[in-house]
Amino acid sequence: MSRIIAGAAGGLRLQSVPGQGTRPTTDRVKESLFARLEAWGMLHEARVLDLFAGSGALGCEAASRGAAAVTLVERHPPAVRVCRANAAVVHRALGRDDVVAVHQGAVAAYLTDPAAGPWDLVLADPPYPLGERELSAVLAALVGRLGEGGVVVVERSSRSPEPEWPSGLRRFEQKRHGETTTWFAETALTSAPPPGAPR
């Protein structure tokens, strides 16, 4: 069982998805990721999209730390139920129930909706079996859908190759945590990384 690390819901426990099909982000990786995002000013009042949400732990962490709107996208019914339960935990801590929304469906289908977005932060933690071609298609669908200064974070196995960034996205940082690596990208036309990010 994971927990919210910091923010309004800090310390509260989250449900995990039963079975072996979902690989939750460890607290160590989550803490490092969100410390970096907060240092860049990426969370306050942010519009956040959590793709392949699993339990929704990443999106719920963002909501706890001040995101204005979070959408969890997950297709598998058991995980969707856990996402909704965890969203309710965060909503109780926030004293409101309109921050975290849960969308049941495939990521690729969700990203075809022209009305979706723009987002300031996209968190993508796809299952390891997802092929590089499928991941590239997801990243390509995000091009032009980020707000000004928006960032895409991809979490993958350290044994996986670097994602193939489409034209329109530029990788500006990566961080390895043992078996997990996080990759950070921004709109390629942006002249500089987010404030505080390495140049």
Solvent accessible surface area in square Angstrom, and as a share of the most:
residue,aa,sasa,rsa
1,M,153,0.68
2,S,19,0.12
3,R,77,0.28
4,I,0,0.00
5,I,27,0.14
6,A,36,0.28
7,G,47,0.45
8,A,64,0.49
9,A,1,0.01
10,G,35,0.34
11,G,46,0.44
12,L,75,0.37
13,R,145,0.53
14,L,1,0.00
15,Q,89,0.39
16,S,50,0.32
17,V,21,0.12
18,P,95,0.60
19,G,58,0.56
20,Q,181,0.80
21,G,73,0.70
22,T,43,0.25
23,R,67,0.24
24,P,84,0.53
25,T,14,0.08
26,T,80,0.46
27,D,47,0.25
28,R,156,0.57
29,V,5,0.03
30,K,0,0.00
31,E,89,0.40
32,S,28,0.18
33,L,4,0.02
34,F,0,0.00
35,A,56,0.43
36,R,52,0.19
37,L,0,0.00
38,E,81,0.36
39,A,79,0.61
40,W,14,0.05
41,G,59,0.57
42,M,19,0.08
43,L,4,0.02
44,H,147,0.65
45,E,107,0.48
46,A,4,0.03
47,R,94,0.34
48,V,2,0.01
49,L,0,0.00
50,D,2,0.01
51,L,0,0.00
52,F,39,0.16
53,A,12,0.09
54,G,8,0.07
55,S,12,0.08
56,G,0,0.00
57,A,12,0.09
58,L,13,0.06
59,G,0,0.00
60,C,0,0.00
61,E,0,0.00
62,A,0,0.00
63,A,1,0.01
64,S,5,0.03
65,R,33,0.12
66,G,29,0.28
67,A,7,0.05
68,A,36,0.28
69,A,47,0.36
70,V,2,0.01
71,T,29,0.17
72,L,0,0.00
73,V,0,0.00
74,E,14,0.06
75,R,144,0.52
76,H,108,0.48
77,P,69,0.43
78,P,54,0.34
79,A,3,0.02
80,V,1,0.01
81,R,150,0.55
82,V,11,0.06
83,C,0,0.00
84,R,126,0.46
85,A,31,0.24
86,N,0,0.00
87,A,6,0.04
88,A,38,0.30
89,V,28,0.16
90,V,0,0.00
91,H,22,0.10
92,R,173,0.63
93,A,38,0.30
94,L,52,0.26
95,G,68,0.66
96,R,126,0.46
97,D,117,0.60
98,D,95,0.49
99,V,7,0.04
100,V,12,0.07
101,A,56,0.44
102,V,33,0.19
103,H,70,0.31
104,Q,84,0.37
105,G,22,0.21
106,A,29,0.23
107,V,10,0.06
108,A,68,0.53
109,A,64,0.49
110,Y,30,0.11
111,L,5,0.03
112,T,105,0.61
113,D,61,0.32
114,P,125,0.79
115,A,86,0.67
116,A,14,0.11
117,G,32,0.31
118,P,65,0.41
119,W,12,0.04
120,D,28,0.14
121,L,0,0.00
122,V,0,0.00
123,L,1,0.01
124,A,2,0.02
125,D,19,0.10
126,P,0,0.00
127,P,57,0.36
128,Y,78,0.30
129,P,122,0.77
130,L,37,0.18
131,G,29,0.28
132,E,51,0.23
133,R,208,0.76
134,E,90,0.40
135,L,1,0.01
136,S,24,0.15
137,A,63,0.49
138,V,10,0.06
139,L,0,0.00
140,A,50,0.39
141,A,36,0.28
142,L,0,0.00
143,V,55,0.32
144,G,74,0.71
145,R,43,0.16
146,L,22,0.11
147,G,11,0.11
148,E,181,0.81
149,G,36,0.35
150,G,2,0.02
151,V,0,0.00
152,V,0,0.00
153,V,4,0.02
154,V,0,0.00
155,E,5,0.02
156,R,3,0.01
157,S,7,0.05
158,S,23,0.15
159,R,180,0.66
160,S,29,0.19
161,P,83,0.52
162,E,60,0.27
163,P,4,0.03
164,E,117,0.52
165,W,49,0.17
166,P,27,0.17
167,S,113,0.73
168,G,21,0.20
169,L,10,0.05
170,R,94,0.34
171,R,90,0.33
172,F,22,0.09
173,E,21,0.09
174,Q,81,0.36
175,K,77,0.32
176,R,152,0.55
177,H,14,0.06
178,G,44,0.43
179,E,103,0.46
180,T,17,0.10
181,T,6,0.04
182,T,2,0.01
183,W,19,0.06
184,F,1,0.00
185,A,0,0.00
186,E,4,0.02
187,T,43,0.25
188,A,41,0.32
189,L,166,0.83
190,T,44,0.26
191,S,120,0.77
192,A,30,0.23
193,P,19,0.12
194,P,10,0.06
195,P,103,0.65
196,G,73,0.70
197,A,9,0.07
198,P,72,0.45
199,R,229,0.83
